Amino acid sequence: MILAIMWLSSGCEKKTAATDPTAESTPGSTKLLQAADLVGYDGTKLRRSVDHIKAANDKHNQELEKMAGTAPEQ
């Protein structure tokens, strides 16, 4: 009887995934960097800087793909 109660109670548990703010954002999004304002950094400036770096990286990757003569695999 104890085994049956344990089995039934384990099936009734509410299972929730841990909420990770990085998992909630879209891939490549720098919106979370805006929260750096809360700890004393300039979140807007930080976000713009990272956006600029990511854009330069994307441009560089496109140039490499052109030189290699291949299309991006996604």
C-alpha positions in Angstrom: 0.0 0.0 0.0 2.9 2.4 0.8 4.4 1.6 -2.6 1.1 2.4 -4.3 0.8 5.8 -2.5 4.4 6.7 -3.4 3.8 5.7 -7.0 0.6 7.8 -7.2 2.2 10.8 -5.5 5.1 10.8 -7.8 2.8 11.1 -10.8 1.0 14.0 -9.4 4.1 16.2 -8.9 4.1 19.4 -10.9 7.2 19.4 -13.1 8.4 22.8 -14.2 11.5 23.6 -16.1 13.9 26.0 -14.5 13.5 29.4 -16.0 16.8 30.6 -17.5 16.6 34.2 -18.9 19.1 33.3 -21.6 16.8 30.5 -22.8 13.9 32.8 -23.0 15.6 35.3 -25.2 15.8 34.7 -28.9 19.1 33.4 -30.2 21.5 36.3 -30.9 19.5 38.8 -28.9 21.4 41.3 -26.8 18.3 42.6 -25.0 19.4 41.1 -21.7 22.5 43.3 -21.7 20.2 46.2 -21.1 19.8 44.9 -17.5 23.4 45.8 -16.8 22.0 49.2 -15.8 20.9 47.5 -12.6 24.5 46.8 -11.5 26.0 50.1 -12.4 27.0 49.6 -16.0 25.7 51.5 -19.0 23.5 48.8 -20.4 22.6 50.7 -23.6 26.2 51.3 -24.5 27.2 47.7 -23.7 24.3 46.4 -25.8 25.3 48.6 -28.8 28.9 47.5 -28.5 28.0 43.8 -28.5 25.6 44.4 -31.4 28.4 46.1 -33.4 30.8 43.2 -32.7 28.2 40.6 -33.7 27.5 42.5 -36.9 31.2 42.7 -37.7 31.5 39.0 -37.0 28.6 38.1 -39.3 30.1 40.3 -42.1 33.4 38.6 -41.7 31.8 35.1 -41.8 29.9 36.1 -45.0 33.2 37.2 -46.6 34.8 33.9 -45.6 31.9 31.9 -47.1 32.2 33.9 -50.4 36.0 33.2 -50.5 35.4 29.5 -49.9 32.6 29.5 -52.4 30.1 27.7 -50.1 26.7 28.7 -48.8 26.1 28.9 -45.1 24.7 25.7 -43.6 21.9 26.3 -41.2 
